[in-house]
Amino acid sequence: FEPICSNITKEECAKARAATTGTPSICSCAHFRPLIRPHTDPSLGHCSYLNTCYSEPTYAQSPSIPPFPGTAHSHGMAPPNSRVPTSLPSGLGAGGRGKEKAPCRYLHYELDWDLPPQWINCDLRRFDYSVLGKFHVIMADPPWDIHMSLPYGTMTDDEMKAMPIPRLQDEGILFLWVTGRAMEVGRECLRVWGYTRVDEIVWIKTNQLQRLIRTGRTGHWLNHTKEHLLVGVKNPADPSQPFRLPPWANRGLDTDVIVSEVRETSRKPDEVYGLIERMCPGGRKVEIFGRKHNVRPGWLTLGNQLGPDQVYEEELRERIRARYPDRLPDLPSTT
């Protein structure tokens, strides 16, 4: 877990440290970058709710909303495919709660990650997870066998339960996508892996007209218009200690429902990343069974459709080289 810098942005942190030490370096805490919307008035200062303000359009990743023309940030380009709204659509104000409300004109922020997106292309059933180290947050979208014809390979229930997920966390939070019959299998996996289910997030699927999907491609009896994200917590293995949430996790910032458009097969809503990052603003994060559209600053993505590996963490690079000297001979430089 990384504490948040009191200066908020990297620029202000560098100025403050230059004034006290004479060196314009930044501290090791988590920083935020400003989100400049068309309606933002920087002279008003920053909103005390940062990026959790109810007047901020939290559905900004919706593919039907056109991208804002200027996506460059003061210290680098925006992540690929990032989108911000050019206006607040009718009926979707107040953070997507369905009420008409003018957007907040104060400055809002998002986490300014020190590391660009990282990924490792691998067979997750055979990869040595011990080289990855420990993580505060894990998100997984497994290819469950839901007894339907799907355009990708699936894993059996026993293969899922045998996944070495426990090696990745001593204490932390696991977000596990499930649907159909996998809802029960997912709960069983949490138990086998040593997690306690503490909550459940529901993704309500809409089309480009913001209406419910009525002719879904999943569901044996009823068409499914939603998917579930199980939230499990793992504590250190000490039976004498009572169960508790990790002290670094934030509570009460978001609701347990995401309303967002469907896109490609199996692609999940981008809003889930913001929810997780607000709940866990620091620490290491890994996404398992990810694809190219899942890579994101501050996250390590694992999957078999990612292309050449990209790793920037020095310790992780060294462990990968030691374990797979021939497989990863030339990793990108961090400089």
C-alpha positions as CSV (number, residue, x, y, z in Angstrom):
1,F,0.0,0.0,0.0
2,E,1.2,3.5,-0.9
3,P,0.2,6.5,1.2
4,I,-1.1,9.5,-0.7
5,C,1.1,12.6,-1.0
6,S,-0.3,15.7,0.7
7,N,0.7,17.8,-2.3
8,I,-1.6,15.7,-4.5
9,T,0.1,16.1,-7.9
10,K,3.7,15.3,-8.9
11,E,4.3,18.9,-10.0
12,E,3.3,20.3,-6.7
13,C,5.3,17.7,-4.9
14,A,8.4,18.5,-6.9
15,K,7.9,22.3,-6.1
16,A,7.5,21.6,-2.4
17,R,10.6,19.4,-2.2
18,A,12.6,21.9,-4.3
19,A,11.7,24.6,-1.8
20,T,12.8,22.5,1.2
21,T,15.7,20.5,-0.2
22,G,16.7,22.3,-3.3
23,T,16.1,19.2,-5.4
24,P,13.0,19.1,-7.6
25,S,12.4,15.4,-7.1
26,I,9.1,13.7,-6.0
27,C,8.4,11.5,-3.0
28,S,7.5,7.8,-3.2
29,C,3.8,8.4,-2.2
30,A,0.9,8.0,-4.6
31,H,0.1,11.1,-6.7
32,F,-2.9,12.3,-8.7
33,R,-3.2,14.0,-12.1
34,P,-5.9,16.6,-12.8
35,L,-8.9,15.8,-15.0
36,I,-9.6,18.8,-17.1
37,R,-13.2,18.6,-18.4
38,P,-14.8,21.2,-20.8
39,H,-16.8,22.5,-17.8
40,T,-13.8,22.6,-15.4
41,D,-12.8,26.0,-13.9
42,P,-9.3,25.5,-12.4
43,S,-9.5,28.8,-10.6
44,L,-12.1,27.3,-8.2
45,G,-9.5,24.9,-6.9
46,H,-9.9,21.1,-6.4
47,C,-13.0,19.3,-5.4
48,S,-12.6,17.8,-1.9
49,Y,-14.2,14.5,-3.2
50,L,-11.4,14.2,-5.9
51,N,-12.6,11.7,-8.5
52,T,-15.5,10.3,-6.3
53,C,-17.6,13.5,-6.6
54,Y,-21.3,12.5,-7.3
55,S,-21.4,15.2,-10.0
56,E,-18.6,13.7,-11.9
57,P,-19.7,11.5,-14.9
58,T,-18.4,8.2,-13.7
59,Y,-19.7,6.5,-16.8
60,A,-17.1,8.4,-18.9
61,Q,-15.6,5.2,-20.4
62,S,-18.9,4.5,-22.3
63,P,-17.9,3.8,-25.9
64,S,-21.0,5.8,-27.3
65,I,-19.7,9.0,-25.7
66,P,-17.2,10.7,-28.1
67,P,-13.6,11.2,-26.8
68,F,-12.5,14.6,-25.6
69,P,-10.3,16.2,-28.3
70,G,-7.4,17.0,-25.9
71,T,-6.3,13.9,-24.1
72,A,-2.7,14.8,-23.4
73,H,-1.7,15.3,-19.8
74,S,0.9,17.7,-18.6
75,H,3.3,14.8,-17.8
76,G,2.5,12.4,-20.6
77,M,-0.1,11.2,-23.0
78,A,-3.3,9.7,-21.7
79,P,-3.6,5.9,-21.7
80,P,-4.6,4.3,-25.0
81,N,-8.4,4.4,-25.7
82,S,-9.0,6.7,-22.8
83,R,-12.2,8.7,-23.1
84,V,-13.7,11.6,-21.3
85,P,-17.2,13.1,-22.0
86,T,-17.7,16.3,-24.0
87,S,-21.0,16.9,-22.2
88,L,-23.3,15.4,-19.6
89,P,-26.0,13.3,-21.4
90,S,-29.6,13.9,-20.3
91,G,-30.7,11.7,-17.4
92,L,-27.2,10.4,-16.5
93,G,-26.0,13.2,-14.2
94,A,-25.0,12.9,-10.6
95,G,-22.5,10.1,-11.3
96,G,-24.9,8.1,-13.4
97,R,-27.7,8.0,-10.9
98,G,-30.4,9.0,-13.3
99,K,-30.9,12.5,-12.0
100,E,-30.5,15.8,-13.8
101,K,-27.6,17.7,-12.2
102,A,-25.0,20.1,-13.5
103,P,-21.5,18.7,-13.5
104,C,-19.1,19.9,-10.8
105,R,-16.8,22.7,-12.1
106,Y,-14.1,22.1,-9.5
107,L,-10.9,20.2,-10.4
108,H,-11.0,16.5,-10.1
109,Y,-8.2,14.0,-10.1
110,E,-7.2,10.4,-11.0
111,L,-4.3,8.4,-9.8
112,D,-1.0,9.3,-11.6
113,W,0.7,6.0,-11.9
114,D,4.5,5.8,-11.8
115,L,4.6,2.7,-14.0
116,P,3.1,2.3,-17.5
117,P,1.0,-0.7,-18.3
118,Q,2.8,-4.0,-17.8
119,W,1.9,-7.4,-19.1
120,I,3.2,-11.0,-19.4
121,N,2.1,-13.3,-22.2
122,C,1.8,-16.8,-20.8
123,D,-0.2,-20.0,-20.3
124,L,-1.7,-19.3,-16.9
125,R,-2.2,-23.0,-16.2
126,R,1.6,-23.6,-16.4
127,F,3.3,-20.3,-15.5
128,D,5.3,-20.1,-12.3
129,Y,3.4,-17.7,-10.2
130,S,6.2,-17.5,-7.6
131,V,8.2,-15.1,-9.8
132,L,5.4,-12.5,-9.6
133,G,5.6,-11.6,-5.9
134,K,2.7,-10.5,-3.7
135,F,-0.2,-8.2,-4.7
136,H,-2.7,-6.1,-2.8
137,V,-5.4,-6.5,-5.5
138,I,-6.2,-9.3,-7.9
139,M,-8.9,-9.2,-10.6
140,A,-9.7,-12.3,-12.6
141,D,-12.1,-12.9,-15.5
142,P,-11.7,-16.7,-15.9
143,P,-12.9,-18.6,-19.0
144,W,-15.5,-20.5,-17.1
145,D,-17.1,-23.6,-18.6
146,I,-20.7,-22.4,-18.6
147,H,-21.9,-25.2,-20.9
148,M,-22.4,-23.0,-23.9
149,S,-20.7,-22.5,-27.3
150,L,-18.1,-19.7,-26.8
151,P,-15.5,-18.2,-29.2
152,Y,-12.7,-19.0,-26.8
153,G,-11.3,-21.9,-24.8
154,T,-12.6,-22.7,-21.3
155,M,-11.3,-24.2,-18.1
156,T,-12.9,-26.9,-16.1
157,D,-14.0,-26.4,-12.5
158,D,-11.2,-28.5,-11.2
159,E,-8.6,-26.6,-13.3
160,M,-10.0,-23.3,-11.8
161,K,-9.8,-24.6,-8.2
162,A,-6.2,-25.7,-8.8
163,M,-5.1,-22.3,-9.9
164,P,-2.3,-21.1,-7.6
165,I,-4.1,-17.8,-6.7
166,P,-3.1,-18.2,-3.0
167,R,0.6,-17.7,-3.9
168,L,-0.2,-14.1,-5.0
169,Q,-1.5,-12.8,-1.7
170,D,-0.9,-13.1,2.0
171,E,-3.5,-10.3,2.6
172,G,-5.5,-8.6,0.0
173,I,-8.7,-8.3,-2.1
174,L,-9.7,-10.5,-5.0
175,F,-12.3,-9.4,-7.6
176,L,-13.7,-12.5,-9.4
177,W,-16.0,-12.2,-12.5
178,V,-18.7,-14.9,-12.7
179,T,-21.8,-15.5,-14.7
180,G,-24.4,-18.2,-15.0
181,R,-23.5,-21.5,-13.3
182,A,-20.1,-20.0,-12.6
183,M,-21.6,-17.9,-9.8
184,E,-21.7,-21.0,-7.5
185,V,-18.3,-22.3,-8.8
186,G,-16.8,-18.9,-8.2
187,R,-17.9,-18.9,-4.6
188,E,-16.4,-22.4,-4.1
189,C,-13.2,-21.2,-5.7
190,L,-13.0,-18.3,-3.2
191,R,-13.4,-20.8,-0.3
192,V,-10.8,-23.2,-1.7
193,W,-8.3,-20.4,-2.3
194,G,-8.7,-19.1,1.3
195,Y,-10.9,-16.0,0.8
196,T,-14.0,-14.8,2.5
197,R,-16.7,-13.3,0.2
198,V,-17.5,-9.8,1.6
199,D,-19.5,-8.3,-1.2
200,E,-20.7,-8.6,-4.8
201,I,-20.8,-6.0,-7.6
202,V,-23.4,-6.3,-10.4
203,W,-22.8,-5.1,-13.9
204,I,-26.1,-4.2,-15.6
205,K,-25.5,-4.4,-19.4
206,T,-26.9,-1.7,-21.7
207,N,-26.8,-1.0,-25.4
208,Q,-25.8,2.3,-27.1
209,L,-29.3,3.7,-26.4
210,Q,-28.7,3.1,-22.7
211,R,-31.4,0.4,-22.6
212,L,-31.2,-3.1,-21.1
213,I,-29.9,-5.8,-23.4
214,R,-33.0,-7.9,-24.0
215,T,-31.6,-10.5,-26.4
216,G,-28.5,-11.7,-24.7
217,R,-26.4,-14.6,-25.9
218,T,-26.1,-16.2,-22.5
219,G,-28.7,-17.8,-20.2
220,H,-30.5,-21.2,-20.5
221,W,-33.9,-20.0,-19.2
222,L,-33.8,-16.2,-19.2
223,N,-31.6,-13.9,-21.2
224,H,-28.9,-12.6,-18.9
225,T,-28.6,-8.8,-18.7
226,K,-26.0,-8.7,-16.0
227,E,-22.8,-10.2,-14.7
228,H,-21.5,-10.5,-11.2
229,L,-18.1,-9.5,-9.7
230,L,-17.4,-11.4,-6.4
231,V,-15.3,-9.5,-3.8
232,G,-13.2,-11.7,-1.6
233,V,-10.8,-10.8,1.2
234,K,-7.9,-12.8,2.4
235,N,-6.3,-12.3,5.8
236,P,-2.9,-13.6,7.0
237,A,-3.2,-17.3,7.9
238,D,-3.6,-16.9,11.7
239,P,-6.7,-18.6,13.1
240,S,-6.3,-16.8,16.4
241,Q,-7.0,-13.4,14.7
242,P,-10.6,-12.3,13.9
243,F,-11.5,-11.6,10.2
244,R,-11.0,-8.0,9.2
245,L,-10.8,-5.9,6.0
246,P,-7.3,-4.8,5.1
247,P,-6.6,-1.4,6.9
248,W,-5.5,0.2,3.6
249,A,-8.9,-0.4,1.8
250,N,-11.3,2.5,1.5
251,R,-15.0,1.9,2.3
252,G,-18.2,3.5,1.2
253,L,-16.9,5.3,-1.9
254,D,-18.9,3.5,-4.6
255,T,-22.1,1.5,-5.0
256,D,-22.4,-2.2,-5.8
257,V,-23.9,-1.6,-9.3
258,I,-22.2,-0.6,-12.6
259,V,-24.4,0.3,-15.5
260,S,-22.4,0.2,-18.7
261,E,-22.6,-0.7,-22.4
262,V,-21.6,-4.1,-23.7
263,R,-18.7,-4.3,-26.2
264,E,-16.7,-7.2,-27.5
265,T,-17.4,-10.7,-26.3
266,S,-16.3,-11.1,-22.6
267,R,-15.0,-7.5,-22.4
268,K,-15.9,-6.0,-19.0
269,P,-16.7,-2.3,-18.3
270,D,-13.8,0.0,-17.8
271,E,-15.6,1.6,-14.8
272,V,-14.6,-1.3,-12.7
273,Y,-11.0,-0.2,-12.7
274,G,-11.9,3.2,-11.2
275,L,-14.0,1.5,-8.5
276,I,-11.1,-0.7,-7.6
277,E,-8.5,2.1,-7.6
278,R,-10.7,4.2,-5.4
279,M,-11.1,1.4,-3.0
280,C,-7.4,0.5,-3.1
281,P,-5.5,3.6,-4.3
282,G,-2.0,2.2,-3.8
283,G,-0.2,-1.1,-3.8
284,R,0.4,-3.7,-6.5
285,K,-2.4,-4.8,-8.8
286,V,-2.6,-7.8,-11.2
287,E,-5.3,-8.8,-13.6
288,I,-5.4,-12.5,-14.6
289,F,-6.9,-13.8,-17.9
290,G,-6.5,-10.3,-19.4
291,R,-6.3,-9.3,-23.1
292,K,-4.8,-6.3,-24.9
293,H,-7.7,-4.0,-24.1
294,N,-7.2,-4.7,-20.3
295,V,-3.7,-3.3,-20.0
296,R,-3.7,-0.3,-17.7
297,P,-1.1,2.0,-15.9
298,G,-0.4,0.7,-12.4
299,W,-1.5,-2.8,-13.3
300,L,0.3,-6.0,-14.3
301,T,-1.8,-8.1,-16.8
302,L,-1.4,-11.8,-17.4
303,G,-2.9,-13.6,-20.3
304,N,-2.2,-15.6,-23.5
305,Q,-3.3,-13.0,-26.0
306,L,-1.0,-10.0,-25.0
307,G,1.9,-10.2,-27.4
308,P,5.6,-9.6,-26.4
309,D,6.1,-9.1,-22.7
310,Q,6.4,-5.6,-21.2
311,V,7.7,-5.4,-17.6
312,Y,9.1,-2.3,-15.8
313,E,9.4,-3.3,-12.2
314,E,13.1,-4.0,-11.6
315,E,12.6,-6.8,-9.0
316,L,10.0,-8.5,-11.2
317,R,12.3,-8.3,-14.2
318,E,15.1,-9.9,-12.3
319,R,12.9,-12.8,-11.1
320,I,11.6,-13.4,-14.6
321,R,15.1,-13.4,-16.1
322,A,16.2,-15.9,-13.4
323,R,13.3,-18.3,-13.9
324,Y,12.9,-17.9,-17.7
325,P,16.4,-16.8,-19.1
326,D,15.6,-17.9,-22.6
327,R,11.9,-16.9,-22.7
328,L,12.4,-13.3,-21.9
329,P,15.9,-12.3,-23.1
330,D,15.2,-8.6,-23.8
331,L,12.7,-6.8,-21.6
332,P,12.1,-3.0,-22.0
333,S,14.1,-0.5,-20.1
334,T,12.6,1.6,-17.3
335,T,14.6,4.6,-18.3
